[in-house]
Amino acid sequence: MKRMSAWWRARRAARSDAGMTTSEYAMGTIAAAAFATVLYKIVTSGGVSGALESVIGKALDAPF
């Protein structure tokens, strides 16, 4: 029997487990939603919101 090169073995192993399972998709979706919630809370907080408004205001008042 011929010996397979390392590249072919790696390719074959990658193809056997190419996608995520449903539970992995679910966990990824939950993690993304949690991250979005935390980010939303940070961005809408008083200090960050005021800083963003200040930056946007300065950008709109900038002379061209």
C-alpha positions, -999 to 999 in steps of 0.1 A, spaced: 0 0 0 13 34 -9 20 59 18 -2 90 18 16 124 20 9 146 50 -10 170 29 -35 143 17 -40 130 53 -47 166 65 -71 172 36 -89 140 42 -92 147 80 -105 182 73 -132 169 49 -145 144 74 -154 172 99 -160 201 76 -190 218 92 -205 227 125 -232 208 142 -266 223 151 -255 227 188 -224 246 177 -245 269 156 -269 274 185 -240 282 209 -225 306 184 -258 324 179 -263 327 217 -227 341 221 -232 366 193 -265 378 208 -250 381 242 -221 401 228 -245 424 208 -265 430 240 -234 440 260 -222 462 232 -256 479 229 -256 485 266 -221 501 265 -228 522 235 -261 536 249 -247 544 283 -245 580 292 -207 586 289 -202 567 257 -233 582 241 -222 617 250 -187 611 236 -202 597 203 -225 627 200 -195 650 206 -174 633 179 -203 633 154 -210 670 162 -174 680 156 -173 660 124 -205 678 111 -192 712 121 -158 707 105 -149 732 77 -142 717 43 
